[in-house]
Amino acid sequence: MKCTRLIFSMSIALSVWSGLHAQRVLTEKEAVRNCLEHNFQLKLAENALTRAELNTSDKNTGKLPTVAFNAGYNYNVDNTTANFQDGRQAKLDFASSRSINGGLNVGYVIFDGFFRKYNIAQLQEQYSLSELEMKASMENLAAQTLSQYYQLAAQINNLKIVEESIGLSLLRLERVREQREFSRATGLDVLSAEVDLNNDSLALTNAQIQMDNAKRVLNNLMVNVDDLDYTVSEEVSFIEGLDRAVLQEEMLAQNIALSQIDKNIEIGSLSIDMAKARQLPTIRADLNYGFGFNRNNPASFLASLNTNGLTASVSLQWNLFDGGQTRVNIQQNELNRLALDIQKDQLIENLQFRFETAWANYKDSQKIYQSQAKNVALAEANMVRTEERYNAGQLDALTYRQAQLNLLNAQVAENGARYQVKLAEVEILLLSGRVLD
């Protein structure tokens, strides 16, 4: 049974090690590209952008004239009694008559108080806003993908750290068994080593589960749910020379949320102009060509009548007073515009707060990482000395195990701290509009 446990633990470690080294490596850029190409949220943003582009078409802005054709046919059956001036009378039952008419109208609004001009400008600004919303979706998805990528890399490193710990436990168990053969160790020592090895094997299984779960989250962002047969790059390169003042300036100049609210302010200003345009007259020109044919019943003076002709007209409509609705509409749009100005001030304040927090987290994570790296160096040196003294019989198994756990915990903490620096970098780049660079 003990041999079976040992073989089982070794097989787990070997299978994980060989699996990690045989898999293809997914780079950061590939992960982000896959997300931007396949993510459903981004496809919805692309759809919204296409709709906004259609709205700016000349066919939707009133720049083109309208052309309409109408036609009709009438058939009548009447009972008619006709009394003439000379005293004659004609009476007809079920007398039929029919008429055909048609017309072609071309109309164009010459002037509408500049409403059409402001409407076109607003539609174009809304299209630009959709472009910004598209970019915002891309930036947020890229940031989510990078964050999940680094979290997966951290889980993979944790898995390897636990593998190394299993290697130490295996060596210890082998050494204790050899010592027992020469009566320098007891069965309790062997059992203790086996328990520790089994605990490490359980930790390895948990690390494997956490790694697979992290992969699934990343796959969900890339819309690639089933593929787990890959690994990610564990090399971490920090961005050098990040300047706080420069990043703050870039945030105020390039942050997508700020650009969006600026665009909404422009749209709000145009809404005011459109409301004011309703106070001015509308001038419309129409050109009509009409034709008609009537065949009358026998009691009529004319047997038939053909007509056709061309009519041109110019009309003016000026809504001098509408009960104050236009004025209220102008005031409502002015208040909306004022609310957007307040929202912009609030957004700048929130962005400044988020940036200060992100920068503090970035600097703190760097300090923590440096401290954790020192702890690893100390734990490694302690493990080397502990192992030497343990092999020489100067330390007991409990002390050896504690040194092993100290090293394991220090390595896991250092690994997490390293990737926390990268996560802090991503947040700063997202705020300053550089995450897609």
N, C-alpha and C positions, 0 to 999 in steps of 0.2 A: 504493500500500500504506500509506504514512504517513497519507494522508487517511482511508483506511478505518479505521485504528486510532483516529484522533481522533474520527471520527464514532461509532465503537463505544463509546468511553469516555464520550462525552457522552450517548449514548443510555442507557447504564447509569445514569448519575447522574440523568438526567431521569426515567427510568422509576421508579427507587426513590423519588425525591422526590415525584412525582405519586401513586405508590401509597400512600405514608405519609399524604399529606394528603387522600386520597379515602376512606380507610377510616373505619369507625365507631370511636368511642372507647369502650373498655371501662373502666369505673371500678373502683376497688378494691372498693367495696361490691357491685357487680354480680358481680365475680369470686368474692368470698366467698359471696354468696348462691347463685350457680350451683353452687359446690362443695357447700354444705350441702344443696342440694335434690337433687343427682343422684349424688353420690359413693357408690360401692358399699360402701365401708367404713362409712359412716354408716348406710346401709340395713341392714347386718348388725347394727349396734349397736341400731337401732330394733327389729329382730326379736328380739334378746335382751331388750330392755326389755319387749316385749309378752309374751314367755314368762314373765318374772319377775312381771309383773302377774297373769297367769293363776294362778301358783302361790299368790298371796295370796287367791284366791277361797275362800269358805266351803266349796265343794265339794271343796277339796283340803286342808283343815286339820282335818278330823275334828269340826267343830262341829255337823254335822248327823247325825241318826240314820241307821241303816242299815235297809233294808227288803228282805226276801228272801222269795221264794215258791218252794216245791218241791213236786213232785208225782211220782207213780209209778204204774205199772200192771204187775201180775204175772199171768202165766198159767201154770198148772202142769198137767201130765198125769202121773198116778201110777198105778202098780199097787199096789193096797191090799188087805191082808188084815186084817179087823177081828175080834177075838175078844171077845165080850161076857161079862159076869159069869154069865149064866145058861147058858152053854155054847154059845150060838149063834155061828155064824161066818159072816161075809160077806166074800166075795172079789170085788173089782172090778178089772178090767183097763182101762187107759187112762181112768181117772177124772179128769175135769178140774175145776179150781177156778181162780178168778180173784179179784184184789183190786185196789182203787183207793185211793190215799191222797194227801193233800195237806196243805200247811200254810203259814201266813203268819207270818213272824217279824219283829218290830220290835225292834231293839236299840240301846242308847245307852250310851256310856261316861260314867258320872257323874263319876268322879274317876280320874285317871291319874298322880297325883303331880305335877300342874301341867305335865306334859310337853307337852300340847296348847297350853297358854298360851305356853310358851317357844318352841314350834315356830312358832306364829303370829307371835310377835314377831320371830323370826329370819327368816321368809319376808318380812315387811315390811321388815326391814333389808336383806335381799338385793335387794329391789325398789329401795330407795333407793340401794344400791350400783350397780345397773344404770343408774339415772338419772345417777349421777356418772360412770360409764363412758361413757355417751352424751355427757355434757357434755365429758368429756376428749377424746373423738373429735372433737367439734365444734371444740374449742379447737386441737387439734393440726392438724386439717385447715385451719382458718382461718389459723394461723401458716404452714403450708406454702404455702398459696395466696398470702398476702401476700408472703412471701419470694420466691416465683417471680415474682410480679407485678413486684416491684421489680427483680429480675434481668432480666426482659424489658424493663422501662423503660430500664435501663442499656444493654442491647444496642441498643435503638432509638436512644438518644442517641449511642452509639458509631457507629452507621451514619450518622447525620447529621454527626458530626464528620469522618468519612472523606469524606463528600460535599463538605464545605467544603474539605477538603484537595485533592480532585480539582479543585474550582473554581480553586484557586491554581495547580495544575499545568497546567490548561488555559490559564489566562492567561499563564503562563510560556512554554508552547509557542507560543502565538500571538505573543507578543512576540519570541521567538527567531527565529521564521520571518520576521517583519517585519524584524528586524535583519539577517537573512541577505540579504534582498533588497537591502539597502543596504551589504552587505559588512562589517557590524559584528559578525557572528556566523558561525561556521563550521558545516559539516555535522555535526561532532562535537557541537557545542552542541545542535543540533536533535535528534540521535540521543539524547543524554543526557536531554533534556527528555521525549522520547517514552518512554524506558525508565522514567523516574520516574512518568510518567502511567500506564503499564501496571502498574507496581507498585501504584500507588494503586487502580487498577481491580481488581486481584487482592485487595487489602485490603478493598475494598468488597464483593466477592463473598463473601469469608470472613465479613465482618460480617453480610451478609444470611443466610448459612447459620446462623450462631450465633443470630441473631434468630429464624429459623424454628424452630430446635431448641428455643429457650426457649419459644416459643409452643406447641409440641407438648407439652412438659412441663406447662405451665399447662392446656392442653386436657385432658390426661390426668386432672388433678385435678378438672376441671369436667365430666368425661365428655363431652367435645365434641371428638373426635379430629380430625375432618376440616376444621373451620372455621379457616382462617388469615387470613381477610379482615377483620382488625380490628387496631387498635393500642391502646395503653394511654396513660393520662395521664402526661406527663413532668413535670408540676409536682410538686415535692417540698415538703411542708410538715412541718417538724419539730415534735414535741410540746414545748411550752414548759413550764417549771416542774416537770420531773420531780424529785421529792424522794426521795433515797436511803432515808432512814429510813422515810418513809411507805410506799414500795414494799416494803420488807422486812417491815413489819407486815402489809401486805395479802397478801404471799406466805404468811406463816404463818397468816393467817386464811382465805384464799380459794384457796390452791393446790389444785388438784384431786387431785393425788397424795396430799397430806396428808389431805384429806377422805376419800379412798378407804381409806387405812389406818386412819383413825379408825373408819370404818364397819366394817371388818374386825375391829377390836378389839371393837366392840360385838357383832358376830356371834360372835366367839370366846367372849365372856363368856356369851352365851346357850347356846352349846354345852356349857359347863360346867354350867349350870343344867339343861339337858336330860339330861345324863348323871347328875346327882344325882337327878333325878326318877325314875329307874329303881329307886332304893332304896326308894321308897314303894309302897304297895299300889295296885291298880287295882280299882275298883268298877264293875260293869256291870249294867245292868237289861235284861231281855228280856221280851217279851210275845209269846206264840205262840198262834195259832189253828190247830187241826188237824182234819181230817176223814178218815174212812176207810170203805170198803165192801168186805166180803168175801163171796164166794159160794163155799161149801165143796162138796167132792165128797160124794156120797151116803153115804159111810161116816162122815162127821163127825156129831157130836151136834147141831150147829146148822147149819141150811141156809144162813143168811146172817147177817151182822152189820153194822150201821151204827153209826158212832161220830162224834162231833164234840165239841169242847170248847176252852176257853180256859185257858191256863197263863201265869202271871206268875212271874218269878224274879229274884232279885238275887244276884249272885255276887261274891265277893272273891278276888283273887289277889295274893299277896304273895311275891315272890321273896326269901326270907330269906338265901340264900347261893347264889351262882352260880359258886363256885370263884374268886372274886376278879376276874372279868372287868369288872364294873361299876366297881370301884375303879380298875383299870388304865385304863379308859376315861376316868374323871374325871381321873386324873393326866396322861394324854396330852393332853386338852383344856386343862388348866392349863399344860402346857409349850408348847402351841401359842399360847396367849394370851401367855405370856412372850416367845416368839419374836417375836410381832407388836409388843410394846412395844420390843424391841431394834431391829426393823426401822424403827419410827417414829423412834427416835433417830438411826439411820443415815440415814434419808431427810432429816431436818431438817439433819443435817450436810452431806449432799450438796447439798441445796437452797441452803444458805448459801454453799457453795463455788461452785455454779453462778451464784448471784446476784452474788457478788463478782467472778467472772470476767466475767459479762455486763456489769456496771456498768463495770468497767475497760475492756472492749472499747468500750463506748458512749462513754466520755469520751475514750479514745484515738482513736476514729474521728472524733470531733468535731475534735480537734486536727489530725489528718491532713487532714481535709477543708479546714480553714481554711488550712493550709500549702499544699495543692494549689491552692486558689483563688488564693493569692498568686502561685504559680508560673505559673498561667495568665495572670494580669495582666502579669507580667514577660515571659512568652513572647510575648504579644500585642504589647506595646510593642516588644520586640526585633524581631518580625516586621515591624512597621510601618517601623521605621528601616532594617531590612535591605532591605525592598522598595524604599524610597526610594533608597537607595544603589545597589541593583542596577539599578534603572531608569536611574539616572544614570551607569551604567557604572563605578561605583567598587568593586563587589564581583563576584566570579566566581559561576558557577552552583552550585558545590559549597557555598559559604557560604550562598547563598540556600536551597538544598535542606536544609541542616542546620538553619537557622532554622525552616523549614517543618516538619521532623520534630520539632523540639523543641516547637513549638506543638502539633502533633498529639498527641505523647506526653503533654504536660502536660494537654491537654483530656481525653484518655482517662483519665488517672490521677485528675483532679479529678472526672470523672463517676463513676468507680468508687467513689471515697471518699464522694461524696454519698450513694450508695445503700447503702454500708456502714453509714452512720449509721442509715438506716431499718431495715436488717436487725438491727442491735443493739437498736433500739427494740422490734422485734417480739419478740425473745428476752426482754427485760425484761418486756414486757406479758404474755407467756405465763407466765412464772414467777409473776407477781403476780396472775394470774387476771383480767386486764383486756383480753385480746386480742379478746374478743367485744363489748366496750363500744362 
